[in-house]
Amino acid sequence: MPHANINGQRIFYEDSGEGEDVIVFSHGFLMDHSMFDPQVDALADEWRCVAWDERGHGQTETTEDPFTYWDSAGDLIGLLDHIGAERAVLAGMSQGGFLSLRAALSAPGRVRGLVLMDTTSGPEPAEHIPAYDQMIEAWLAPDGPPQPVLDVVAGLILGADWDGTPQWQERWRAHPKAQVRQIYATLVGRDDVTPRIGEIAAPALVVHGEEDASIAPERGEELADGLPDGELVTIPHAGHAANLTHPEPVNAAIEAFLARL
């Protein structure tokens, strides 16, 4: 399986093949590259699709050092270098959107467009952090994570009663606890790039589930409004990981956006 040595990390990625039309998918917190299987299946006939595991996730081998989403953005640009892509569409869900925005700010010439799914340019709301801290401490207990915590996390990410939830909960149980603490610190400690999103000239599609319990739909509206060339598509009945739980309308929106580039 392909790995790339980038910025001291051994980054795992999957690449659908060759071509100048490249789209790179960056996943959300506690997820991995496979959450974009529905999008890769839909697009791989016309686009070179690359999906990767970010620091602290999946099959990427991560150092123990603290990191920020600016570091992850550097990993993404390094991955473009590794696969020989001068420019790409950057598609990110939640955390993947955090780092894709930062990649667009740090290396604008490498970004052909942005697909920003259930994400925000802002920091973690302060009122969320105490409850999240309690869940993480329960997760990191010797006998953790307890099923009630996994159920709350599933509700926040996957929504209620999705058929694929048990498989993701099994992956979360196996997630190394030291990495959970590491990636959680990155999540809640992220900076606010809202004052800078007006610098992003690349066309952007903002996709947001109308029932997102992790990042309120209003944040998606604000993101689309703040981007110079932003378009908002709301996915009815979808929660946070709309691309995974409601792939058909999300794929349709992405395909229409890519056709316009």
ABEGO torsion letter per residue (X at the ends): XBBBBBGGBBBBBBBAEBEABBBBBBBBBGBBAAAAAAAAAAAAAABBBBBBBBBGBEABBBBABBBBAAAAAAAAAAAAAAAGBABBBBBBBEAAAAAAAAAAAABAAABABBBBBGBBABBBBAAAAAAAAAAAAAAABAAOBBAAAAAAAAAAAAEBGBAAAAAAAAAAAABBAAAAAAAAAAAAABBBAAAAAAABABBBBBBBBAABAABBAAAAAAAAAABABBBBBBBBGBBABAAAABAAAAAAAAAAAAAAX
